[in-house]
Amino acid sequence: MAAADVDSYLAGLGEAERDALQQLRLTIREVVPDAEECMSYGMPAFKVSGRTVAGFAAFAHHLSFLPHSGSVLSAIEDDVAGYQTTKGSLHFSVDKPLPVTLVKKLITTRMRELESP
């Protein structure tokens, strides 16, 4: 059911946004193949062991990767220096998708955070 909800979310987007976010979705699946797709706050997300580790969304002027943590982006600030960020989101455009290496780093940073006591 949750994957169908993500499919519905993507189907409601324009082609460029849908293609960019579908590619991000596939990349996230590669990094955490055991993750469960879900919707969180109305946006597609991925959970591992019941904890949200990544998400994405389309907005009027940008796309966002959402680490579902207020500390992931600051932990790898050098890696995200070329992007506009907020405390909990990394913005990118449809014509400049996130590199696979950065997506891996974002997720592994979040996973390490969840493993810490």
C-alpha positions in Angstrom: 0.0 0.0 0.0 2.7 2.5 0.9 4.6 2.0 -2.4 1.3 2.7 -4.2 1.0 5.9 -2.2 4.5 7.0 -3.3 3.5 6.1 -6.9 0.4 8.3 -6.6 2.5 11.1 -5.2 4.9 10.9 -8.1 2.1 10.6 -10.6 0.8 14.0 -9.5 4.0 15.7 -10.5 5.2 17.1 -13.7 7.4 14.9 -15.9 10.7 16.5 -15.0 10.0 16.5 -11.2 8.6 12.9 -11.4 11.7 11.6 -13.3 14.2 13.3 -10.9 12.4 12.0 -7.8 11.9 8.6 -9.2 15.7 8.4 -9.8 16.3 9.5 -6.2 13.8 6.9 -5.1 15.7 4.2 -6.9 19.0 5.4 -5.5 17.6 5.3 -1.9 16.4 1.8 -2.5 19.9 0.8 -3.7 21.4 2.3 -0.5 18.9 0.7 1.9 17.3 -2.2 0.0 15.5 -3.4 3.1 13.8 0.0 3.7 10.0 0.2 3.8 8.4 2.9 1.7 5.9 5.0 3.5 4.4 8.5 3.5 5.5 10.9 6.3 3.9 14.3 6.6 2.4 13.7 3.2 5.7 13.1 1.5 7.4 9.9 0.4 9.8 8.4 2.9 11.8 5.3 3.8 11.9 3.5 7.1 14.4 1.0 8.5 13.4 -0.9 11.6 10.5 1.5 12.0 12.7 4.6 11.9 12.5 7.1 9.0 15.9 7.5 7.4 15.2 9.4 4.2 12.4 11.2 2.3 11.9 13.5 -0.7 9.4 16.0 -2.0 8.6 18.4 -4.8 7.9 22.0 -4.1 7.1 25.0 -6.4 10.7 26.0 -6.9 12.9 23.1 -5.9 13.0 19.4 -5.0 14.1 18.3 -1.5 15.9 15.4 0.1 14.7 15.1 3.7 17.0 13.2 6.1 14.3 13.3 8.8 16.8 14.7 11.3 17.9 18.2 12.2 21.6 17.2 12.5 22.5 15.2 9.4 23.1 18.1 7.1 25.2 20.0 9.6 27.2 16.8 10.2 28.3 16.7 6.6 28.2 20.4 5.9 31.2 20.3 3.6 29.5 17.8 1.3 26.3 19.9 1.0 28.0 23.3 0.8 27.0 23.8 -2.8 23.3 23.3 -2.1 20.7 25.4 -0.4 19.7 23.8 2.9 17.5 24.3 5.9 18.0 22.5 9.2 16.0 19.5 7.8 16.1 19.6 4.0 18.5 19.7 1.1 17.2 21.5 -2.0 18.1 20.6 -5.5 16.8 21.2 -9.0 15.3 18.9 -11.6 18.3 19.5 -13.9 20.9 18.8 -11.2 19.9 15.6 -9.4 21.8 14.6 -6.3 24.9 12.5 -6.9 24.6 8.9 -5.8 27.7 9.3 -3.5 26.0 12.2 -1.7 22.7 10.3 -1.3 24.7 7.4 0.2 26.5 9.7 2.6 23.2 11.4 3.7 21.7 8.0 4.4 24.7 6.4 6.1 25.0 9.5 8.3 21.4 9.2 9.3 21.7 5.4 9.9 24.8 6.0 12.2 22.8 8.6 14.0 20.1 6.1 14.8 22.6 3.5 16.0 24.1 5.9 18.5 22.8 5.7 22.1 
